[in-house]
Every structure is written in C-alpha cells, then in structure tokens.
C-alpha cells in the first residue's frame, strides 16, 4: 500500500464511518483515525458535553482545525464527523488531500442504527427522525460535492461494504487491483 494514501469517510452521523473505517484500515493495513476521537482527546470531554457547554460554532471551529491538521499529517483511513462537510474549508481540504468516500445512508437506515444512542448531540431532539431527514436534505449535496466515490450503505454487512469500497478504490487506481 502506498504510504501516502489517505482515504477519508464522510456521511451522516450513524452511517458507519467509524465502523467501516476501522475495517477498511485493517484490510488496507493502514492506520485508522477518527476525528471525533481526536477532538475528544484534545478537549478532555465528550463532544456532547463540549457541544452543550460551548455550542456548535465553537465545535465546528475546533473540528476544522483538527481536520486540517490530520489531513496534513495522517495517512491511512480517516473517519470524519457527520457535520464536517458544513464548512467549505473542510470540503476543500478533504477532497484535495485524500480520496473521499461518501457512505450514503437514508435517514431511515441511520435512525434504525442510532435510535438508542444518546451520545449524538444533534439527534437529542424531540423528533430525531425529522432531524435526520433535515440533516440529509442539507448535507447530502455537500457530501456528494466532497466525495470522489459514493457508496450506498443500504443493508450490506460491514465486511461487504469494505469489499465494495476496496473494489471502487481499485477501479479508481488508488490501490492495486485485488
């Protein structure tokens, strides 16, 4: 595998970026980095706590700085936060410095996966399904603008999704054919 390879995953919260990213990194024999985990290590608390205490704009500032640093210094597979594409600077640095894969999930699929997860600040609302539909409507065009490859997550297993991504990367000439 080329040491300079950076694959970044984008998609809605709960679309599988961290889960798929870990498996993809393992299959590519590359390191895995989760931007949300890096941010939590830096701030010393959960993103949810930071979000509640400091607000979304402060979080987005921190996220932008972190993504910029990671893209410049990290090789491997990078899972980004669901809202990372909201800032044009993030979209540009991700698209320009990595091979971006959009894990496209419907709001219904995401809701099925995360409905019991209280650690997602943007979904801690009275009607999370309506919130997911709104997030999808707002972000889908931004994910598509950022991505080099779009993978429909649907119902395949994580292993199947990783195999699909590897095939796409090979077709794009990013990795040797398998």
ABEGO torsion letter per residue (X at the ends): XBAABBBBBBEBBGAGAAAAAAAAAAAAGBBBBBAAAAAAAAAGBBAAAAAAAAEAAAAAAAAAAAAAAAAAABBEBBBBBAAAAABAAAAAAAAAABBBBBBBBBAAAAAAAAAABAABAAABBABAAAAAAAAAAAAAAAAAAABABBBBAEABBAAAAAAAAAAAAAAAGABBBX
